Amino acid sequence: MANELDELTGPVNQQGRDVAVIEKQLPIKVGVGSRIFEVILWILGIFPGLIFLIMKIKAGNYLSQLQQKLQHDASQIDNYLEQRVVILQNCARLLDKAIDLDKTTMTQIAAYRSGADPSNDGARNEIAKQIDSVGRSINLAFENYPDLKAHAEIADAMQQNAYLQKEITAARELYNDTVNVWNRDIYAWPTKMIVAARRGYTTRIPFTASAEIKAQARSVFF
C-alpha cells in the first residue's frame, strides 16, 4: 500500500501557505446519546451509576483547577504587560526630553496605563498588540537618534523593555500550552465533555501574532 502522504511526489504548494488562529470560542455540546449513556449506567445498577457520578465529580474538579491555572497564566502575562507599559512610559518621557517624540505615543501609553483592563482572551490579545505597536514606535525613535544610546537611563530602560518582551513571549507560550490542554480535555468524552457541556464551557482562544508582526517577520533584516 502506498503512503497516503508522500513528501517526494506531492502535491506541493510552491507559494506556501499562511495560517492564522480563528478568533472564535466554540461551545461544548453533547447529544441525546450522552444522556442515554448515563441512563443505561443507572439501569445496569446503582454501582455503575455511582462510579460514573464520582468520575464526573472528579472531572468537574479537574476542569475547575485547570480553569484556575488558565487564570494564573493569564495573570502572569498581564503582570508583564503592565511592567512593560511602565518601562515604555519611562522610555517615552526620557526620549521626549531629548527629541520631539510623537505625542500620540505618550497618549497611548497613558491610556493603557490607566484604563487597560483585559477581561477576556480577545481583549488581552488586542491590548498586547497595541502595546507592541507603541514599543516599535519608541524603538524606531531610539534607532533614529544613535546618540541617545549613550544615555545611561534610556539604554537601561530599553534593555528592560527587551527583557520584558522575552518574558511576555515565554508567558504567552505557557498560557497557550494550558489553553491547548483545556481545549483538548473539554472534548474528552464521556466524563469531561459531559461536565463541560453541562457547565456551559467553551474553547479558549490562544495568543496570536498581529498581521503587522507577521509582515515584519518576512522582512529582510540584513
C-alpha positions in Angstrom: 0.0 0.0 0.0 1.4 3.4 -1.0 1.9 6.2 1.6 -1.2 8.4 1.9 1.1 11.4 2.4 4.2 11.3 0.2 6.6 14.3 0.6 8.5 13.2 -2.5 5.7 13.2 -5.0 3.4 15.9 -3.7 1.1 17.6 -4.3 3.1 20.7 -3.1 2.0 24.3 -2.8 5.0 26.2 -4.2 3.7 29.5 -2.9 3.4 28.3 0.6 0.5 28.7 3.0 0.0 31.2 5.8 -2.1 30.2 8.8 -4.0 32.2 11.4 -5.7 31.5 14.7 -9.5 31.6 14.4 -10.9 34.2 16.9 -13.9 32.1 17.9 -14.9 30.3 21.1 -16.8 27.0 20.5 -19.4 26.0 23.0 -19.2 22.4 24.1 -22.4 20.4 23.4 -23.4 16.8 23.9 -26.3 15.0 22.2 -29.0 12.6 23.3 -26.6 9.7 23.1 -24.7 11.0 26.2 -28.0 11.2 28.2 -28.9 7.7 27.1 -25.4 6.5 28.1 -25.9 7.9 31.6 -29.4 6.4 31.9 -28.1 3.0 30.8 -25.4 3.1 33.5 -28.1 3.6 36.2 -30.3 0.8 34.6 -27.3 -1.6 34.9 -27.3 -1.0 38.6 -26.6 1.6 41.2 -22.9 0.7 41.3 -22.1 1.7 37.7 -24.2 4.9 38.1 -22.4 5.9 41.3 -19.0 5.2 39.7 -19.8 7.4 36.8 -21.2 10.1 39.1 -17.9 10.1 41.0 -16.0 10.3 37.8 -18.0 13.3 36.8 -17.3 15.0 40.1 -13.6 14.4 39.7 -13.7 15.7 36.1 -15.5 18.8 37.3 -12.9 19.4 40.0 -10.1 18.9 37.4 -11.7 21.4 35.0 -12.2 23.9 37.8 -8.5 23.6 38.8 -7.4 23.9 35.1 -9.5 27.0 34.8 -7.7 28.5 37.8 -4.4 27.7 36.1 -5.5 29.5 33.0 -6.3 32.5 35.1 -2.9 32.3 36.8 -1.1 32.0 33.4 -3.1 34.9 32.0 -2.4 37.0 35.1 1.4 36.4 34.6 1.0 37.9 31.1 -1.0 40.8 32.4 1.7 41.5 35.0 4.5 41.5 32.4 2.4 43.7 30.1 1.8 46.2 32.9 5.5 46.3 33.7 6.3 46.8 30.0 3.8 49.7 29.9 5.6 51.3 32.9 9.0 50.8 31.2 7.7 52.2 27.9 6.3 55.2 29.7 9.7 55.9 31.2 11.3 55.5 27.8 8.9 57.9 26.2 9.4 60.5 28.9 13.2 60.3 28.6 13.0 60.4 24.8 10.6 63.3 24.9 13.1 65.3 26.8 15.8 64.6 24.2 13.7 64.7 21.0 10.3 65.7 19.7 8.6 62.3 20.3 5.2 61.7 18.6 2.7 62.9 21.1 0.2 60.1 20.2 2.7 57.7 21.6 2.6 59.4 25.0 -1.2 59.5 24.8 -1.5 55.8 24.0 0.8 54.8 26.9 -1.2 56.9 29.3 -4.4 55.2 28.2 -3.0 51.7 28.6 -1.5 52.6 32.0 -4.8 54.0 33.4 -7.6 52.1 31.6 -6.3 48.8 30.3 -8.4 46.0 31.8 -8.3 42.8 29.7 -11.4 40.9 30.8 -11.2 38.1 28.2 -8.8 36.4 25.9 -9.6 38.6 22.8 -9.2 41.8 24.8 -5.9 40.7 26.2 -4.7 39.9 22.7 -5.7 43.3 21.4 -4.1 45.2 24.2 -0.9 43.2 23.8 -0.8 44.0 20.1 -1.3 47.7 20.8 1.5 47.8 23.4 3.8 46.1 20.8 2.9 48.8 18.4 3.8 51.5 20.9 7.1 49.7 21.7 8.0 49.7 18.0 7.4 53.4 17.8 9.8 54.0 20.6 12.3 51.6 19.2 12.2 53.5 15.9 12.8 56.8 17.6 15.6 55.3 19.6 17.3 53.9 16.4 16.9 57.2 14.5 18.9 59.0 17.2 22.1 56.9 17.8 23.5 59.5 20.2 20.7 58.5 22.6 22.2 55.1 23.1 24.9 56.7 25.2 22.3 58.0 27.6 22.5 55.5 30.5 18.9 55.8 31.7 17.5 55.4 28.2 19.8 52.4 27.4 18.8 50.8 30.7 15.1 51.3 30.0 15.4 49.8 26.5 17.3 46.8 27.9 14.5 46.3 30.4 12.0 46.6 27.6 13.8 43.9 25.6 13.9 41.6 28.7 10.2 42.0 29.3 9.4 41.2 25.6 11.2 37.9 26.1 9.3 37.3 29.4 6.0 38.1 27.7 6.8 35.6 24.9 7.6 32.9 27.4 4.4 33.6 29.4 2.3 33.5 26.3 3.8 30.1 25.4 3.0 28.8 28.8 -0.6 30.2 28.5 -1.0 28.7 25.1 0.1 25.3 26.4 -2.6 25.5 29.1 -5.2 26.6 26.5 -4.3 23.6 24.4 -4.8 21.3 27.4 -8.1 22.9 28.1 -9.4 22.8 24.5 -8.3 19.1 24.3 -9.8 17.9 27.6 -13.2 19.5 27.3 -13.7 17.3 24.3 -12.7 14.2 26.2 -15.9 12.1 26.1 -17.7 11.0 28.2 -16.9 12.5 31.6 -15.1 15.7 30.9 -17.1 16.6 27.8 -20.4 16.0 29.6 -19.4 18.1 32.5 -18.1 20.8 30.2 -21.4 20.9 28.3 -23.5 21.0 31.5 -21.4 23.9 32.8 -21.6 25.8 29.5 -17.8 25.8 28.9 -16.3 26.9 25.6 -12.9 26.6 24.0 -10.3 29.2 24.7 -8.5 31.5 22.3 -4.7 31.4 22.4 -2.4 34.4 21.9 -1.8 35.2 18.3 0.7 37.4 16.4 -0.8 40.5 14.7 -0.7 40.9 10.9 1.9 43.6 11.3 4.2 41.4 13.3 3.8 38.6 10.7 4.7 41.0 7.9 7.8 42.2 9.8 8.9 38.6 10.2 9.0 38.2 6.4 11.1 41.4 6.0 14.8 41.4 5.2 16.8 42.4 8.3 20.3 42.2 7.0 
